[in-house]
Amino acid sequence: MLTLQHFILQKRVLNMYRQVLRASRSIPDPHARAETVAWFRSEIDRNRHITDIHAIESKITVTLREVRQLLRVS
């Protein structure tokens, strides 16, 4: 059963995924675009088992920083 905080974090991750999809449209190379989305998706799948609120928040922060850096470079 999800707590309210888990539900909120789940929505943050979903919103980040949508942002990545939108931002990846600006990547001209279709292969690089697909790799970027696949990387983000694999990050979500790899961390799916984490239930600790602070660990989830930390993963969100780190992943968001990596996404911003990756999309800025592309």
MODELLER restraints for C-alpha pairs under 7 A, 6 or more apart:
rsr = mdl.restraints
at = mdl.atoms
rsr.add(forms.Gaussian(group=physical.xy_distance, feature=features.Distance(at['CA:6:A'], at['CA:53:A']), mean=6.99, stdev=0.5))
rsr.add(forms.Gaussian(group=physical.xy_distance, feature=features.Distance(at['CA:20:A'], at['CA:37:A']), mean=6.88, stdev=0.5))
rsr.add(forms.Gaussian(group=physical.xy_distance, feature=features.Distance(at['CA:21:A'], at['CA:37:A']), mean=6.67, stdev=0.5))
rsr.add(forms.Gaussian(group=physical.xy_distance, feature=features.Distance(at['CA:24:A'], at['CA:33:A']), mean=5.62, stdev=0.5))
rsr.add(forms.Gaussian(group=physical.xy_distance, feature=features.Distance(at['CA:27:A'], at['CA:33:A']), mean=5.69, stdev=0.5))
rsr.add(forms.Gaussian(group=physical.xy_distance, feature=features.Distance(at['CA:27:A'], at['CA:74:A']), mean=6.06, stdev=0.5))
rsr.add(forms.Gaussian(group=physical.xy_distance, feature=features.Distance(at['CA:50:A'], at['CA:56:A']), mean=6.60, stdev=0.5))
